[in-house]
């Protein structure tokens, strides 16, 4: 098992590749995949916040430096933000290794509602692992895609607290919430 971070030495931001690798290794241990090879490629030239898994085997995660930056200290790494962003990506990788996610489309083919639902499911699990959560932020984000209804809130709660959901369950919760969204 190896975790590698590129660049190994940062020049435009004050990040430490060893710290990022340590956060990833801790996450891998916690989610039960300590032997997974992971490459994290940080684009330090971009202050934006996009993160994506570009390969499952080996696992390659590309992130723009703004995604893991401390919002109160520009160009400084946020350990919590790094665990949040990379933890979501690693949980998605772990899910894709489960047979219950065999029918999940590629990330590029997910609808926005499906992507948000999967992120909510992942963030709830990160919270249970002891990481700071932004539950209200994710609830609002979920409501924006699924409606401001009691049905949507119940679906959110099930996703957030679900210990082991399948892809079909995530889709059913998402679709069910959307179906109850008021028209007009």
Buried (B, 14 or more C-beta within 10 A) or exposed (E): EEBBBBEEEBEEBEBEBEEBBBBBBBBBEBBEBEEBEBBBEBBBEBBEBEBBBEEEEEBBBBBBBBBBBBEEEEBEBBBBBBBBBBBBBBBBBBBBEEEBBEEBEEBEEBBEBBBBBBBBBBBBBBBEBEBEBEBEEBBEBBBEBBBEBEBBBBBBBBBBEBEEBBBEBBBBBBBBBBEBBEEE
